[in-house]
């Protein structure tokens, strides 16, 4: 398994950015007739985190997801970092080429060295 970090162009500043999860989402309930003191924390999954970037980056997250899912998968590593996982280095390199053709300089894929 090989991993890469996906960088996008910020829609406002046009510099490379990537989404990271700072803290898990907190989900709670409100009841109509009683008090509910229950909260759960849950981290986003890869595609879910990227979908939340719509409007913040210069490309449509759904198009990126569709292209990546043909060769690999998006994953949130250690409940923080959005990465792409492919089976082989060749698949990761082919995905990098596909992203470059589809999005030009708006999406970059870096091969990671330090992510386990």
N, C-alpha and C positions, 0 to 999 in steps of 0.2 A: 504494500500500500504506500503510495506517495501522496504528498499533500502540497497544495499551493494556496497562497493568499491572494484573494481577488481585491483589486483596487479599482475604485470608480472615480469619476470626476464629480466634484461637488458642484451642484447646480448654481450656487451663489458665488463661490470663489474660484471655481474651475481648477482647483488643485487636487491631487490624489488623496482620497479618503477611503476608509473601510469601516463598515459597521462593527462595533464590538458591544457586547452585552455587559453593562456596568453592574447590574444587579438583576436577579430573577424577578419576573413579574409577580406582583402580589394580587391575588384574586380573593375576593370576599363576597359575602352575601348580605343583602338587606331583606328582611322579612316584613310582611305587611302587619302582622299581629304579634310579633315577638322580637326579641333581640337575638341575633346570631353572632356569636363571638368566634367565628371560624374563619381563618385565612389560610390559604395555601400559597406557596411560592413555587413557581415553575419557570424554568428556562425556556427560551424560544428554541425551536428547531431551526436548522439552516435556512430552508426556504421561507419559513415564517419571518425570520429576522430580516432577510433580504427584501421580502415584500413590504415591510414597514419603511423601507427607504424610498418608496415611490414619491417623486416630487423633490426629494433631497439630492438625488443624483441625476445625471444628464441622460441616462438610458432607462428604458422600461424594465423593471425587475423581472416581470413575467417572461420577457424575451431572453434575458440572461439565464433564468432558471431553465427554460425550455432547451436552450443550447447546451448548458452544462449537464443536464440530465441525460443527454445522449452519450456522454463519455465518462461521466463520473457522478458524484453526488455532493451536495452542500451539507456541511455539518458544523455545529457549534462545538468547538473543542474546549474542554475544561470550563464549560459554561460561560465562555467569554469570546473566543476568537472564531470568526466565520472563516472556514477553510473549504477547499475543494479536495475531495479524495478521488484518486484514480488508482486502478490496479497496477499500472506500469508507468515508468517514466515516459515511454513512448506515447501512451494515451494522454498524459498530462501535457506533453509538448504538442500533440495534435489539437488538444483543447485550446491551448494558448494560440495556435494558428487560427482556429475557428473563431475565437473571440476577437482576434485582431482583424480578421476579414469582416466580421459582422459589425463591430463597433469602433474600429480604428483606435485612436488614442483615448477613447472614453472609458475603456476597461483594460486593465493590465492583470496578468497572472504571474505571480512570483513563486518560484519553487522554494519551499521552506526547508531550512536545514535543521532548525532547532525544535520544531514541534514534534512531539512524540506521537 
